[in-house]
């Protein structure tokens, strides 16, 4: 919390799930309660235990009125999201966004139903490492053969594409990619962020303050993209046109509008 004013991520996610040993869970909930009661320099989200867990109710009880979003891990069925949404309403947190995490094959196969299970859902996040384990993929090690790593990347790229398609069909615009696990590898973080943005994600989890600027820069449209988008929109409404040596039709105009909307986000 002390670093948030300096680092200023778009959202800070306070963890109550895998990152907290059970012996420290009560103290972590107390910190979450204090933080979400007063708010912070950036919007605050909380990652709870799964909605089907016996710990979920206690996690939610710790969330105060300044909670911007509830991140629900390991979602595999729409009923989990519906129950979490109703629990938010019962607690008086009607303005809090729900962000399901898809981390299994079952969750991926039911992603559209999960993302339309409650009106509070406004984002989705991918848990790639849990998904890799669920799919039985080999670990990505420095000494792993290149072909093995490429096979793993291809499997996860397919999952990412499927999740983006489901989110788009469900009208969910916030799509958060998994974090880069090498904390201080800024070039690697940036490369993964570029790949995620190219696949249709709108953001990426950061595990270390050093990753935040690289992620923010990568998900912001480049000057070249902004210049292109403005040139395209100058041709809008005139039927099929040209911008430089490229054709401009309504589909291209829609892409240009996305670029300029992201520029101001």
Residue frames relative to the residue before (quaternion, step in Angstrom):
aa qw qx qy qz dx dy dz
X 1.0000 0.0000 0.0000 0.0000 0.00 0.00 0.00
X 0.6355 0.5650 -0.3374 0.4038 3.58 0.99 -0.79
X 0.7127 0.4644 -0.2545 0.4600 3.61 1.10 -0.63
X 0.4835 0.7199 -0.4243 0.2609 3.59 1.19 -0.32
X 0.6492 0.5306 -0.3296 0.4341 3.58 0.95 -0.83
X 0.6826 0.4673 -0.2794 0.4875 3.57 1.12 -0.65
X 0.7324 0.4331 -0.2395 0.4676 3.60 0.84 -1.00
X 0.0424 -0.8711 0.4836 0.0741 3.56 1.10 -0.88
X 0.0410 0.7707 -0.6295 0.0899 3.59 0.35 1.21
X 0.6481 -0.5045 0.3786 0.4267 3.58 -1.22 0.27
X 0.7702 -0.0203 0.0493 0.6355 3.56 1.08 -0.84
X 0.2401 -0.7375 0.6089 0.1665 3.58 -1.11 0.70
X 0.1985 -0.7879 0.5760 0.0896 3.57 -0.74 1.09
X 0.2047 -0.7687 0.5990 0.0910 3.57 -0.63 1.18
X 0.2846 -0.8179 0.4857 0.1191 3.56 -0.62 1.15
X 0.0540 -0.7723 0.6323 0.0292 3.53 -1.05 0.89
X 0.6170 0.5771 -0.3456 0.4083 3.59 1.25 0.02
X 0.8839 0.0550 -0.0380 0.4629 3.57 -0.78 -1.08
X 0.6778 0.5296 -0.3025 0.4106 3.58 1.06 -0.68
X 0.7023 0.4474 -0.2544 0.4918 3.60 1.25 -0.17
X 0.3822 -0.7017 0.5484 0.2465 3.64 -0.72 1.02
X 0.6139 -0.5818 0.3822 0.3722 3.57 -1.03 0.73
X 0.6403 0.5478 -0.3270 0.4277 3.59 1.03 -0.76
X 0.7335 0.3950 -0.2211 0.5070 3.59 1.22 -0.46
X 0.4083 0.7605 -0.4417 0.2446 3.57 1.29 0.00
X 0.6414 0.5265 -0.3372 0.4446 3.61 0.93 -0.80
X 0.6645 0.4894 -0.3025 0.4768 3.58 0.95 -0.84
X 0.6366 0.5234 -0.3300 0.4602 3.59 1.02 -0.76
X 0.6447 0.5073 -0.3274 0.4688 3.59 0.98 -0.77
X 0.6249 0.5321 -0.3420 0.4575 3.58 1.03 -0.71
X 0.6518 0.4992 -0.3160 0.4755 3.59 1.01 -0.78
X 0.6322 0.5219 -0.3256 0.4711 3.58 1.02 -0.80
X 0.6425 0.5307 -0.3239 0.4479 3.59 0.94 -0.88
X 0.6715 0.4917 -0.3004 0.4659 3.57 0.93 -0.89
X 0.6794 0.5004 -0.2972 0.4468 3.57 0.89 -0.93
X 0.7475 0.4020 -0.2314 0.4756 3.60 0.85 -0.93
X 0.5462 0.5640 -0.4151 0.4597 3.56 1.26 0.09
X 0.7867 0.3226 -0.1598 0.5014 3.58 0.94 -0.90
X 0.4263 -0.6881 0.4806 0.3375 3.60 1.14 -0.51
X 0.2697 -0.7649 0.5659 0.1485 3.54 -1.32 0.08
X 0.7092 -0.4501 0.3185 0.4393 3.58 -1.26 -0.11
X 0.7421 0.1909 -0.1564 0.6232 3.58 1.31 -0.22
X 0.6479 -0.4983 0.3748 0.4376 3.62 -1.18 0.31
X 0.2631 -0.7781 0.5581 0.1179 3.56 -1.05 0.83
X 0.0782 -0.7541 0.6511 0.0357 3.52 -1.06 0.90
X 0.2165 -0.7534 0.6045 0.1417 3.55 -1.26 0.39
X 0.2248 -0.7280 0.6298 0.1509 3.54 -1.00 0.90
X 0.2188 -0.7972 0.5570 0.0801 3.54 -0.56 1.24
X 0.6039 -0.4246 0.4663 0.4875 3.51 -1.32 -0.40
X 0.6828 -0.4594 0.3371 0.4573 3.63 -1.17 0.25
X 0.5969 -0.6009 0.3998 0.3505 3.56 -1.10 0.72
X 0.6615 0.4948 -0.3024 0.4756 3.60 1.19 -0.50
X 0.5515 0.6370 -0.3821 0.3796 3.61 1.28 -0.17
X 0.5481 -0.6066 0.4634 0.3418 3.55 -1.20 0.53
X 0.6245 0.5485 -0.3341 0.4445 3.60 1.24 -0.31
X 0.5099 0.6960 -0.4165 0.2866 3.59 1.18 -0.45
X 0.6586 0.5272 -0.3286 0.4247 3.60 0.83 -0.91
X 0.6664 0.4879 -0.3002 0.4772 3.60 0.98 -0.82
X 0.6064 0.5391 -0.3497 0.4683 3.59 1.09 -0.68
X 0.6866 0.4841 -0.2879 0.4598 3.57 0.85 -0.96
X 0.6050 0.5693 -0.3439 0.4377 3.57 1.09 -0.73
X 0.6642 0.5139 -0.2966 0.4548 3.58 1.14 -0.60
X 0.6114 0.5864 -0.3414 0.4071 3.60 1.23 -0.31
X 0.2393 -0.8090 0.5292 0.0906 3.53 -0.80 1.10
X 0.7688 -0.4231 0.2417 0.4141 3.59 -1.31 0.05
X 0.6502 0.5169 -0.3303 0.4483 3.62 1.18 -0.36
X 0.4106 0.7162 -0.4718 0.3096 3.60 1.25 0.17
X 0.2656 -0.7871 0.5400 0.1354 3.58 -0.67 1.12
X 0.8157 -0.0256 0.0633 0.5744 3.58 0.98 -0.81
X 0.2443 -0.7294 0.6203 0.1533 3.51 -1.22 0.61
X 0.1835 -0.7831 0.5894 0.0755 3.57 -0.65 1.16
X 0.1464 -0.8135 0.5619 0.0327 3.56 -0.52 1.23
X 0.2480 -0.8123 0.5073 0.1456 3.62 -0.41 1.14
X 0.8639 0.2189 -0.1143 0.4389 3.50 -1.46 0.26
X 0.2346 0.7794 -0.5415 0.2103 3.56 0.94 0.90
X 0.0354 -0.8180 0.5741 -0.0054 3.56 -0.82 0.98
X 0.7856 0.2086 -0.1177 0.5705 3.61 1.25 -0.18
X 0.5711 -0.6204 0.4088 0.3490 3.61 -1.02 0.70
X 0.5742 0.6073 -0.3861 0.3904 3.59 1.11 -0.59
X 0.6069 0.5592 -0.3557 0.4387 3.60 1.09 -0.64
X 0.6748 0.4853 -0.2858 0.4769 3.56 0.98 -0.88
X 0.6325 0.5278 -0.3331 0.4586 3.58 0.97 -0.80
X 0.6628 0.4972 -0.3049 0.4696 3.59 0.95 -0.86
X 0.6500 0.5087 -0.3200 0.4651 3.61 0.97 -0.81
X 0.6491 0.5230 -0.3161 0.4530 3.57 0.98 -0.81
X 0.6696 0.4796 -0.2990 0.4819 3.56 0.95 -0.83
X 0.6169 0.5364 -0.3437 0.4622 3.59 1.09 -0.64
X 0.6150 0.5291 -0.3390 0.4763 3.59 1.07 -0.70
X 0.6552 0.5089 -0.3101 0.4643 3.57 0.91 -0.92
X 0.6630 0.5137 -0.3050 0.4512 3.58 0.92 -0.91
X 0.6871 0.4573 -0.2740 0.4936 3.58 1.12 -0.62
X 0.5421 -0.6445 0.3924 0.3698 3.59 1.23 -0.05
X 0.5461 0.6165 -0.3947 0.4073 3.59 1.25 0.26
X 0.0374 0.8626 -0.5020 0.0510 3.55 0.81 1.06
X 0.7086 0.4636 -0.2721 0.4571 3.59 1.06 -0.60
X 0.5142 0.6576 -0.4110 0.3664 3.57 1.27 -0.04
X 0.3761 -0.7316 0.5274 0.2126 3.55 -0.92 0.95
X 0.2902 -0.7238 0.5974 0.1873 3.55 -1.20 0.61
X 0.0436 -0.7844 0.6187 -0.0010 3.56 -0.92 0.97
X 0.1922 -0.7863 0.5773 0.1079 3.63 -0.22 1.20
X 0.2638 -0.7258 0.6107 0.1751 3.55 -1.18 0.66
X 0.2190 -0.7601 0.6013 0.1125 3.56 -0.84 1.02
X 0.0786 0.8358 -0.5255 0.1378 3.55 -0.43 1.27
X 0.7312 0.3360 -0.2190 0.5517 3.59 1.24 0.30
X 0.6388 -0.5110 0.4049 0.4085 3.53 -1.29 0.31
X 0.6352 0.5295 -0.3357 0.4512 3.59 0.98 -0.78
X 0.6630 0.4989 -0.3060 0.4668 3.57 0.96 -0.84
X 0.6509 0.5170 -0.3191 0.4553 3.57 0.98 -0.81
X 0.6631 0.5129 -0.3097 0.4487 3.59 0.93 -0.84
X 0.7603 0.3307 -0.1830 0.5284 3.60 1.14 -0.60
X 0.2519 0.8334 -0.4731 0.1350 3.58 1.28 0.29
X 0.6609 0.5068 -0.3343 0.4411 3.61 0.84 -0.84
X 0.6613 0.4932 -0.3106 0.4721 3.60 0.92 -0.87
X 0.6303 0.5345 -0.3304 0.4559 3.59 1.03 -0.78
X 0.7324 0.4504 -0.2420 0.4496 3.57 0.88 -0.95
X 0.7056 0.3826 -0.2673 0.5332 3.59 1.26 -0.11
X 0.4305 0.7476 -0.4244 0.2751 3.59 1.27 0.23
X 0.8034 0.0537 -0.0218 0.5926 3.62 1.16 -0.42
X 0.5747 -0.6294 0.4094 0.3255 3.56 -1.07 0.76
X 0.6244 0.5668 -0.3444 0.4127 3.61 1.15 -0.46
X 0.5255 0.6332 -0.4251 0.3770 3.62 1.20 -0.27
X 0.0899 0.8057 -0.5807 0.0747 3.58 -0.71 1.06
X 0.7799 0.1891 -0.1387 0.5804 3.58 1.25 0.14
X 0.1463 -0.7520 0.6322 0.1159 3.53 -1.36 0.18
X 0.1312 -0.7833 0.6040 0.0666 3.57 -1.12 0.66
X 0.3328 -0.7319 0.5642 0.1877 3.52 -1.16 0.70
X 0.1669 -0.7429 0.6398 0.1049 3.55 -1.04 0.88
X 0.1802 -0.8574 0.4721 0.0972 3.56 0.28 1.29
X 0.6677 0.5069 -0.3320 0.4325 3.61 0.93 -0.75
X 0.6364 0.4933 -0.3288 0.4935 3.60 1.01 -0.72
X 0.6442 0.5138 -0.3256 0.4637 3.56 1.00 -0.78
X 0.6258 0.5365 -0.3375 0.4546 3.58 0.99 -0.80
X 0.6535 0.5018 -0.3113 0.4735 3.56 0.99 -0.83
X 0.6563 0.5145 -0.3135 0.4541 3.58 0.96 -0.86
X 0.6990 0.4574 -0.2626 0.4829 3.57 1.09 -0.73
X 0.4589 -0.6967 0.4403 0.3320 3.58 1.26 -0.20
X 0.3331 0.7552 -0.5047 0.2527 3.60 1.12 0.55
X 0.5132 -0.6330 0.4712 0.3375 3.60 -1.09 0.59
X 0.5666 -0.5938 0.4298 0.3763 3.62 -1.13 0.47
X 0.4152 -0.6743 0.5506 0.2641 3.54 -1.25 0.53
X 0.0327 0.8149 -0.5723 0.0857 3.57 -0.21 1.32
X 0.6342 -0.5473 0.3709 0.4009 3.62 -1.10 0.55
X 0.7354 0.4167 -0.2326 0.4811 3.60 1.05 -0.74
X 0.4296 0.7151 -0.4656 0.2955 3.61 1.25 0.03
X 0.5553 -0.6024 0.4478 0.3583 3.61 -1.04 0.69
X 0.5999 -0.5987 0.3964 0.3529 3.56 -1.05 0.78
X 0.6482 0.5233 -0.3274 0.4457 3.60 0.96 -0.80
X 0.6246 0.5298 -0.3367 0.4646 3.59 1.05 -0.74
X 0.6684 0.4952 -0.3010 0.4663 3.57 0.90 -0.92
X 0.6455 0.5174 -0.3227 0.4599 3.58 1.01 -0.78
X 0.6305 0.5238 -0.3347 0.4648 3.59 1.03 -0.71
X 0.6443 0.5098 -0.3145 0.4754 3.57 0.99 -0.84
X 0.6574 0.5105 -0.3119 0.4582 3.59 0.90 -0.91
X 0.6507 0.5240 -0.3226 0.4449 3.57 0.96 -0.83
X 0.6467 0.5179 -0.3216 0.4585 3.59 0.96 -0.85
X 0.7025 0.4517 -0.2738 0.4771 3.58 0.90 -0.90
X 0.5973 0.5467 -0.3689 0.4563 3.60 1.12 -0.57
X 0.6195 0.5319 -0.3375 0.4685 3.58 1.05 -0.74
X 0.6546 0.5064 -0.3058 0.4706 3.58 0.99 -0.87
X 0.6433 0.5221 -0.3275 0.4542 3.58 0.95 -0.84
X 0.6593 0.5072 -0.3120 0.4591 3.57 0.91 -0.89
X 0.6498 0.5192 -0.3190 0.4543 3.58 0.94 -0.85
X 0.6651 0.5001 -0.3108 0.4592 3.58 0.98 -0.82
X 0.6422 0.5143 -0.3254 0.4661 3.59 0.97 -0.80
X 0.6380 0.5164 -0.3287 0.4671 3.60 0.96 -0.79
X 0.6636 0.4984 -0.3064 0.4662 3.59 0.91 -0.90
X 0.6557 0.5120 -0.3119 0.4589 3.58 0.96 -0.85
X 0.6515 0.5096 -0.3166 0.4644 3.58 0.95 -0.84
X 0.6608 0.5043 -0.3062 0.4640 3.57 0.94 -0.87
X 0.6996 0.4521 -0.2590 0.4889 3.57 1.12 -0.67
X 0.4859 -0.6814 0.4253 0.3446 3.60 1.26 -0.09
X 0.4634 0.6641 -0.4483 0.3784 3.58 1.21 0.51
X 0.2153 -0.8409 0.4895 0.0829 3.56 -0.32 1.28
X 0.6793 0.4579 -0.2928 0.4931 3.61 1.13 -0.54
X 0.0644 0.7987 -0.5868 0.1165 3.57 -0.51 1.25
X 0.1015 -0.8403 0.5325 -0.0072 3.55 -0.33 1.29
X 0.3101 -0.7669 0.5401 0.1550 3.55 -0.74 1.12
X 0.6496 -0.5285 0.3933 0.3796 3.55 -1.30 0.41
X 0.5398 -0.6321 0.4394 0.3407 3.60 -1.15 0.47
X 0.4786 -0.5939 0.5529 0.3354 3.52 -1.36 0.30
X 0.3940 -0.7880 0.4284 0.2007 3.58 -0.57 1.16
X 0.6151 0.5016 -0.3612 0.4894 3.62 1.21 -0.30
X 0.3763 -0.8128 0.3908 0.2122 3.54 -0.03 1.37
X 0.7991 0.2997 -0.1418 0.5016 3.58 0.89 -0.92
X 0.4916 0.6479 -0.4306 0.3913 3.58 1.27 0.22
X 0.1442 -0.8360 0.5258 0.0623 3.57 0.25 1.28
X 0.6462 0.4985 -0.3525 0.4579 3.67 0.87 -0.73
X 0.6506 0.5061 -0.3218 0.4659 3.59 1.01 -0.77
X 0.6180 0.5364 -0.3356 0.4666 3.57 1.05 -0.76
X 0.6743 0.4962 -0.2959 0.4600 3.55 0.92 -0.95
X 0.6405 0.5226 -0.3315 0.4547 3.60 0.96 -0.82
X 0.6644 0.4872 -0.3075 0.4761 3.61 0.92 -0.85
X 0.6412 0.5259 -0.3275 0.4529 3.57 1.02 -0.79
X 0.6217 0.5247 -0.3403 0.4716 3.59 1.00 -0.77
X 0.6615 0.5006 -0.3091 0.4650 3.59 0.91 -0.91
X 0.6599 0.5120 -0.3079 0.4557 3.58 0.96 -0.83
X 0.6542 0.4961 -0.3160 0.4754 3.57 0.93 -0.86
X 0.6487 0.5247 -0.3164 0.4514 3.57 0.99 -0.82
X 0.6848 0.4761 -0.2740 0.4789 3.58 1.17 -0.60
X 0.6520 -0.5451 0.3136 0.4235 3.61 1.24 -0.08
X 0.4809 0.6324 -0.4669 0.3882 3.60 1.22 0.21
X 0.3406 -0.7568 0.5289 0.1776 3.56 -1.16 0.63
X 0.7995 0.0536 -0.0375 0.5971 3.59 1.26 -0.06
X 0.2342 -0.7603 0.5948 0.1154 3.52 -1.34 0.13
X 0.4884 -0.6388 0.5035 0.3161 3.57 -1.05 0.73
X 0.1771 -0.7395 0.6375 0.1240 3.55 -1.18 0.66
X 0.2792 -0.7657 0.5607 0.1460 3.56 -1.06 0.81
X 0.7777 0.1986 -0.0830 0.5906 3.58 1.26 -0.40
X 0.6030 -0.5855 0.3895 0.3767 3.63 -1.01 0.69
X 0.6123 0.5740 -0.3579 0.4092 3.61 1.07 -0.66
X 0.6517 0.5327 -0.3189 0.4358 3.60 1.16 -0.50
X 0.5650 0.6661 -0.3782 0.3069 3.58 1.10 -0.66
X 0.6880 0.4687 -0.3300 0.4451 3.68 0.70 -0.86
X 0.6401 0.5311 -0.3337 0.4436 3.59 0.98 -0.80
X 0.6603 0.4965 -0.3068 0.4726 3.58 0.97 -0.83
X 0.6612 0.5151 -0.3130 0.4468 3.58 0.88 -0.94
X 0.6632 0.5070 -0.3044 0.4588 3.58 0.94 -0.88
X 0.6862 0.5102 -0.2936 0.4274 3.57 0.89 -0.92
X 0.7271 0.4252 -0.2536 0.4756 3.59 0.96 -0.78
X 0.5672 0.5449 -0.3952 0.4745 3.59 1.29 0.07
X 0.5117 -0.6508 0.4443 0.3423 3.65 -0.80 0.86
X 0.4773 -0.6717 0.4902 0.2842 3.56 -1.02 0.83
X 0.6522 -0.4969 0.3778 0.4300 3.63 -1.20 0.31
X 0.6346 0.5348 -0.3315 0.4487 3.57 1.05 -0.75
X 0.6503 0.5084 -0.3133 0.4695 3.57 1.01 -0.80
X 0.6495 0.5150 -0.3153 0.4621 3.58 0.98 -0.85
X 0.6443 0.5166 -0.3192 0.4648 3.58 0.95 -0.87
X 0.6453 0.5159 -0.3114 0.4695 3.58 0.98 -0.88
X 0.6706 0.5146 -0.3058 0.4382 3.58 0.87 -0.97
X 0.6614 0.4975 -0.3156 0.4641 3.59 0.95 -0.81
X 0.6362 0.5160 -0.3296 0.4694 3.59 1.04 -0.74
X 0.6423 0.5187 -0.3193 0.4652 3.58 1.02 -0.79
X 0.6931 0.4799 -0.2938 0.4506 3.60 0.83 -0.93
X 0.5687 0.5769 -0.3838 0.4432 3.57 1.18 -0.41
X 0.6953 0.4438 -0.2607 0.5017 3.58 1.23 -0.45
X 0.4478 0.7317 -0.4366 0.2712 3.59 1.25 -0.24
X 0.8052 0.3093 -0.2294 0.4510 3.53 -1.18 0.67
X 0.6546 0.5124 -0.3184 0.4556 3.59 1.23 0.15
X 0.5993 -0.5348 0.3708 0.4662 3.57 1.21 0.32
X 0.7476 -0.3423 0.2730 0.4995 3.57 -1.21 -0.45
X 0.0131 -0.8050 0.5898 -0.0626 3.56 -0.76 1.16
X 0.3795 -0.6712 0.5644 0.2947 3.54 -1.36 -0.24
X 0.0716 -0.7263 0.6798 0.0719 3.53 -1.23 0.69
X 0.7712 -0.0527 -0.0178 0.6342 3.54 -0.10 1.29
X 0.7508 -0.3361 0.2633 0.5039 3.56 -0.76 -1.02
X 0.5969 0.5782 -0.3533 0.4296 3.59 1.26 0.30
X 0.4792 -0.6565 0.5055 0.2895 3.52 -1.09 0.79
X 0.1475 -0.7616 0.6261 0.0783 3.54 -1.14 0.75
X 0.1124 0.7517 -0.6452 0.0781 3.55 -0.78 1.09
X 0.7726 -0.3739 0.2215 0.4629 3.58 -1.25 -0.05
X 0.6178 0.5447 -0.3519 0.4448 3.62 1.03 -0.70
X 0.6615 0.4852 -0.3033 0.4848 3.58 1.00 -0.82
X 0.6130 0.5452 -0.3436 0.4571 3.59 1.04 -0.71
X 0.6385 0.5203 -0.3274 0.4630 3.59 0.97 -0.80
X 0.6406 0.5062 -0.3301 0.4738 3.60 0.99 -0.75
X 0.6376 0.5267 -0.3291 0.4558 3.59 1.00 -0.77
X 0.6373 0.5210 -0.3335 0.4595 3.59 1.00 -0.76
X 0.6165 0.5374 -0.3455 0.4602 3.58 1.05 -0.71
X 0.6331 0.5377 -0.3305 0.4482 3.59 0.93 -0.88
X 0.7242 0.4425 -0.2579 0.4618 3.58 0.79 -0.98
X 0.6102 0.5185 -0.3611 0.4780 3.60 1.13 -0.49
X 0.6477 0.5009 -0.3174 0.4783 3.59 1.06 -0.70
X 0.5913 0.5820 -0.3680 0.4198 3.59 1.09 -0.65
X 0.7529 0.3912 -0.2200 0.4813 3.57 1.00 -0.75
X 0.5462 0.6459 -0.3936 0.3601 3.61 1.25 -0.05
